[in-house]
Amino acid sequence: MAGQAWALSSDGGFLANPKLSKDIRHTTQPLMRLRQFTRVEPGFGKNSGDTLNFDKLSNVQAQGGPITEQQDIPETKMLVRKGSLVLTEWGLSIPYTGKLEALAEFNPENIIHKGLTNDMAKVFDKAVADTARTAQLTYVATGVAAQNWTANGTPNGVAMSNFNYFHLKELIDAARVGVFGATALNPIPPMSDGNYAIVLSVKAFRGLYDDPDFINAAKYSYPREYFHGELDEIVYNARLVVSNNVNAIANLVGASTVAGEAILLGDDAIVEGVAISEELRAKLPVKYGRDKGLAWYALLNFQRIWDAVVDGEEHVIRFTLA
């Protein structure tokens, strides 16, 4: 029929304009859990060069013991080993035009600010995980109650089981006494509260929670100050933190469909050297203010402190797959 209608613009569709929502929706971000476990080096910052050296002292080379009245006290020494961290520049920028800023209903700077902040957090979460993943101690779950240890950084064996309470206890026991399969090292020191931190992928966490032995043990948990993302149980001196950032902690390790990745961290495992902490920077306007931009920038880096091969000591264990 003739007359006015919405379907045809000239008949009525032009009587309203499309409405833009006042809310901006950002893509969902993964949870960033790793960086809280680094230790920022005090006294190191700008104008200190690009390299942070740190000394590591071994145990005494010979043990003391009983001596006779006329016997001289035995002498020994300690070995001093040096580690180092080299600073690296990090950053990402998003340019935008003055015309976009003048015509858009939303301020481009606010939108870009959020996107860059999200990227910055993900980059450093992965950087800490990559640093931890260089650890020499590896643990492969070759069965529900079986494992292969290595202390040279190269995992051995195929993962046939996901993370469970048996594997948690094996990791903690090994850390306590310093015996990792056939390799004897110094024990891994726990965090200041006497517990170890284990960062779990979602799949590894599911394997643990599917184990009724873990559920029974978790009944005896107790409250305290939490790490970000930490579960509300301390079980077998393990503080459990779940990460869904699959770029940092793999949900499926290698070609495995059964095992998720996990990382055990003891005290003083990773040092963070910072000359310029991460920050957002505005581009100096050029072309008479028509060319603008925003960036995040940092001058810092991360370094594992102890190395099983070099120091006879390691503060990180990787639950992984060959």
C-alpha positions in Angstrom: 0.0 0.0 0.0 1.1 3.6 -0.5 2.1 5.7 2.5 4.9 6.1 5.0 6.9 3.1 6.0 10.1 2.4 8.0 11.6 -0.2 5.5 12.3 2.4 2.8 14.5 5.4 3.8 12.7 7.9 1.7 9.3 6.7 3.0 10.2 7.1 6.7 13.5 5.4 7.5 15.2 8.8 7.5 13.0 10.0 10.4 15.5 8.5 12.9 19.3 8.3 13.1 21.2 5.2 14.3 22.1 5.5 18.0 25.6 4.9 19.3 25.7 3.3 22.7 27.5 5.3 25.4 29.3 2.2 26.6 32.6 0.9 25.1 33.0 -2.8 25.2 36.6 -4.1 25.4 37.7 -7.6 24.5 37.9 -9.9 27.5 41.4 -10.1 29.0 43.2 -13.1 30.5 44.2 -13.0 34.2 47.7 -11.9 34.8 49.2 -13.8 37.7 53.0 -14.2 37.3 54.6 -10.9 37.8 53.7 -10.8 41.5 56.3 -13.5 42.1 59.3 -11.4 40.9 61.5 -9.4 43.3 62.4 -5.9 42.2 66.1 -5.2 42.9 66.3 -2.3 45.3 68.8 0.5 44.6 68.9 -0.2 40.9 67.3 2.3 38.5 68.0 5.1 36.1 71.6 6.1 35.4 72.9 2.8 36.7 73.9 1.3 33.3 72.1 -1.5 31.5 73.5 -4.4 33.5 72.6 -5.6 37.0 75.2 -8.0 38.5 74.3 -10.1 41.5 76.5 -12.5 43.6 75.4 -15.9 44.7 77.2 -17.6 47.6 77.6 -21.4 47.8 77.5 -23.4 51.0 80.9 -23.9 52.7 83.0 -26.4 50.8 83.7 -28.6 53.8 81.7 -29.3 56.9 82.9 -28.6 60.4 82.9 -31.2 63.2 84.5 -32.2 66.4 88.2 -31.4 67.0 90.7 -32.4 69.6 92.3 -30.0 72.0 95.6 -29.7 70.1 94.1 -29.8 66.7 93.8 -26.6 64.6 90.3 -25.7 63.5 89.9 -26.8 59.9 89.6 -24.2 57.2 87.4 -24.1 54.2 85.9 -21.5 51.8 82.7 -20.5 50.0 82.3 -20.1 46.2 81.1 -16.8 44.9 79.2 -17.0 41.6 78.0 -14.0 39.6 74.7 -13.6 37.8 73.6 -10.7 35.6 70.5 -9.1 34.2 70.6 -6.9 31.1 67.8 -4.3 30.7 65.6 -4.3 27.6 63.3 -1.7 26.1 59.7 -2.7 25.8 56.8 -0.9 24.2 53.9 -0.6 21.8 52.2 2.5 20.2 48.9 3.3 18.6 48.8 6.5 16.4 45.6 8.4 15.7 44.7 11.5 13.8 43.5 14.9 15.0 40.5 14.6 12.7 39.4 11.4 14.5 39.8 13.1 17.8 37.7 16.0 16.6 34.8 14.0 15.1 34.5 10.9 17.2 31.9 10.8 20.0 34.4 8.9 22.2 37.9 10.3 23.0 40.3 8.0 21.1 42.9 8.5 23.8 40.7 6.9 26.5 40.1 3.9 24.3 43.7 3.5 23.3 44.8 3.9 26.9 42.7 0.9 27.9 44.0 -1.3 25.0 47.6 -0.4 25.6 47.3 -1.1 29.4 45.9 -4.5 28.7 48.7 -5.3 26.2 51.3 -4.2 28.7 50.1 -6.4 31.4 49.9 -9.5 29.1 53.4 -8.8 27.7 55.0 -8.8 31.2 53.0 -11.7 32.5 54.3 -13.8 29.6 57.8 -12.4 30.0 57.9 -13.6 33.6 56.5 -17.0 32.6 59.1 -17.3 29.8 61.9 -16.5 32.4 60.6 -19.2 34.8 60.3 -21.6 31.9 64.1 -21.5 31.4 64.5 -23.4 34.8 66.6 -26.5 34.7 64.4 -28.6 36.9 61.6 -30.3 34.9 58.9 -32.7 36.0 56.9 -34.9 33.5 53.9 -36.8 34.8 54.4 -40.2 33.0 51.5 -41.7 35.0 48.9 -41.0 37.6 51.6 -41.9 40.2 54.8 -41.8 38.2 57.1 -39.1 36.9 60.4 -38.3 35.2 62.8 -35.6 36.6 65.5 -33.8 34.7 67.9 -31.2 35.9 69.3 -30.0 32.6 66.4 -28.0 31.3 65.3 -30.7 28.8 62.1 -32.6 29.8 62.1 -36.3 29.4 59.1 -38.5 28.7 55.5 -38.2 27.5 52.9 -36.8 29.9 50.3 -39.5 30.5 48.6 -37.8 33.4 47.3 -34.4 34.3 48.3 -32.6 37.5 46.9 -34.3 40.6 47.5 -34.4 44.4 50.2 -37.1 44.0 52.2 -34.8 41.7 51.7 -31.8 43.9 53.1 -33.8 46.9 56.0 -35.0 44.8 56.9 -31.5 43.8 56.7 -30.2 47.3 58.7 -33.1 48.8 61.4 -32.7 46.3 61.6 -28.9 46.9 61.8 -29.5 50.7 64.8 -31.9 50.6 66.5 -31.0 47.3 66.3 -34.4 45.7 64.8 -34.3 42.2 64.7 -37.9 40.9 68.4 -38.9 40.6 69.7 -35.4 41.1 70.6 -34.0 44.5 70.7 -30.2 44.8 70.2 -27.7 47.6 66.6 -27.6 48.9 64.3 -24.9 47.4 63.5 -22.3 50.0 59.8 -21.6 50.5 58.1 -18.2 50.5 58.4 -16.1 53.6 55.3 -17.8 55.1 56.8 -21.3 54.7 54.8 -22.3 51.7 55.6 -22.7 48.0 53.6 -21.0 45.2 52.4 -23.2 42.3 50.9 -21.3 39.3 48.5 -23.7 37.4 46.9 -23.6 34.0 43.1 -24.1 34.0 43.6 -27.7 32.9 46.2 -28.5 35.5 43.9 -27.0 38.1 41.0 -29.1 36.9 43.2 -32.2 37.2 43.9 -31.3 40.8 40.3 -30.7 41.7 39.2 -33.9 40.1 41.4 -35.8 42.6 39.3 -36.7 45.7 42.5 -37.0 47.7 43.1 -33.2 47.1 39.5 -32.4 48.1 39.8 -34.2 51.3 43.1 -32.5 52.2 41.7 -29.1 51.2 39.1 -29.3 54.0 41.9 -28.3 56.5 42.8 -25.1 54.8 43.2 -21.8 56.7 42.7 -18.1 55.9 45.6 -15.7 55.3 46.6 -12.9 52.9 46.2 -14.1 49.3 48.2 -13.7 46.2 46.2 -12.4 43.2 44.2 -15.3 41.8 45.0 -17.7 44.7 42.6 -20.4 45.7 41.4 -20.3 49.3 43.4 -23.4 50.4 46.9 -24.1 51.4 47.4 -27.8 50.9 50.7 -29.6 51.7 52.5 -26.3 52.0 51.4 -25.3 48.5 49.7 -22.0 47.6 47.8 -22.5 44.4 47.3 -19.7 41.9 45.3 -20.3 38.7 46.1 -18.5 35.4 44.0 -18.5 32.3 46.6 -16.6 30.2 47.4 -19.5 27.8 50.2 -17.5 26.2 52.0 -17.5 29.6 50.9 -20.8 31.1 50.0 -23.4 28.5 46.6 -25.1 29.0 47.8 -28.0 26.9 51.5 -28.7 27.0 53.0 -29.4 23.6 50.9 -32.0 21.8 49.5 -33.4 25.0 45.7 -33.6 25.5 46.0 -34.8 29.1 48.3 -32.3 30.8 48.3 -28.6 31.5 51.4 -26.7 32.5 52.3 -25.7 36.0 55.2 -23.8 37.6 56.4 -24.1 41.2 58.2 -21.1 42.6 60.3 -20.8 45.7 61.6 -17.7 47.4 63.9 -15.3 45.5 63.3 -17.1 42.2 63.2 -14.3 39.7 64.8 -10.8 40.0 63.3 -7.8 38.2 65.6 -5.0 37.3 63.9 -1.7 36.5 65.4 1.6 35.1 62.1 2.9 33.9 58.9 1.3 35.1 56.1 0.8 32.6 54.3 4.0 31.7 52.0 5.5 29.1 53.5 8.2 26.9 51.8 10.6 24.5 53.4 11.2 21.1 54.5 14.8 20.6 52.0 16.3 18.2 53.3 16.8 14.7 51.8 18.1 11.4 50.3 21.0 13.4 48.5 18.7 15.8 47.0 16.4 13.1 49.2 13.4 13.9 48.9 12.1 17.4 49.6 8.8 19.3 49.9 7.0 22.6 52.4 4.3 23.6 53.4 2.3 26.6 57.1 2.0 27.3 59.4 0.4 29.9 63.1 -0.2 30.4 63.4 -3.3 32.5 63.9 -7.0 32.4 63.6 -10.3 34.4 66.2 -12.9 35.2 66.1 -16.3 37.0 68.6 -16.1 39.8 69.6 -19.7 40.5 70.6 -22.4 38.0 70.8 -26.1 38.8 73.7 -26.8 36.4 75.8 -23.8 37.4 74.9 -23.3 41.1 73.7 -26.7 42.2 70.5 -24.9 43.2 67.3 -24.0 41.5 64.2 -22.2 42.8 61.8 -23.0 40.0 60.3 -26.4 38.8 58.4 -26.8 35.6 55.6 -29.3 35.4 55.6 -29.9 31.6 55.9 -32.3 28.7 58.9 -33.4 26.7 
